[in-house]
Amino acid sequence: MEIDGQCHCGQVTYRADIEPEKVSVCHCTDCQSLTGSPYRVTVICSGDQIRMTGATPKIYAKIGDNGRTRFQHFCGECGSPLFTSGEGGPDDSGIRWGSIRQRNSLKPMRQIWCRSAAGRISSSNAAMWGVRSNASASDSRALWT
């Protein structure tokens, strides 16, 4: 599926080819801190699937709870989170769902880092998105079907 998106102020814009079934809800503590919310929704992809069409985002590096470095890409003007990337490899990048213009067509298909989920959030996500969860709150790679 071809998508496009931008930051809140419109300076950073992009186009990408994504697989809709790779939309995930992440409950890790880094996503909670970076968003100020209980989870973050991201479309997992490879970096070469993203084509910048506007300004270049700023990048912040952080070592995650799993010991790997993650790079957070955001607009330097408005601060909108846009992408994440890692140290390379397939499916090591992601596009932040809120920046995607076609986001209403993308439904999360799995949850990750569920043991870090805030309270009853992981079980209520399935109902919110209209899908059934197959995992307990302690499962760290819960697939939605």
Residue, then its C-alpha position, 0 to 999 in steps of 0.5 A: m500500500e502506498i502512503d504519504g504523511q507529514c509532521h504537524c507543521g507540514q515541513v517534514t513530508y514523506r511517501a512510503d510503500i508499506e504492508p498494512e498487516k505490519v501495523s503494531v501497538c507497542h507498550c514498551t516504556d520508551c514508547q510510553s515516555l516518548t509519546g506521553s501516552p500508554y502506547r504507540v502505534t507504528v507501521i514496521c518497515s525497512g528504511d528503504q521503503i520510506r522516501m523523504t519529500g520534504a525537510t529532513p527530520k532531526i534524529y535522537a538516539k537512545i539505547g532501548d530496554n532490549g540493549r539495542t540503539r533506536f533512533q527517533h526521527f522527529c520534526g525539528e520545528c514542531g516536534s512531531p514523531l515521524f519514524t524510528s530506525g535501528e542499527g540496520g536490517p529488514d523491518d528495522s524501521g517504522i513509521r509513526w501511525g499518527s503522521i500517516r494521512q491514510r491512518n484510518s485504513l490501517k488497523p493494528m495487527r499485533q501488540i508488542w512489549c505487553r508486559s510493560a502495558a499500563g494497567r488494563i490497556s493491552s486487553s482493551n486495545a483489541a476491543m478499541w481496534g475491533v480485533r480479538s487479542n490472543a495474548s495475556a498481558s505478560d506476553s511480549r509478542a502478542l499477535w492479533t487475529 
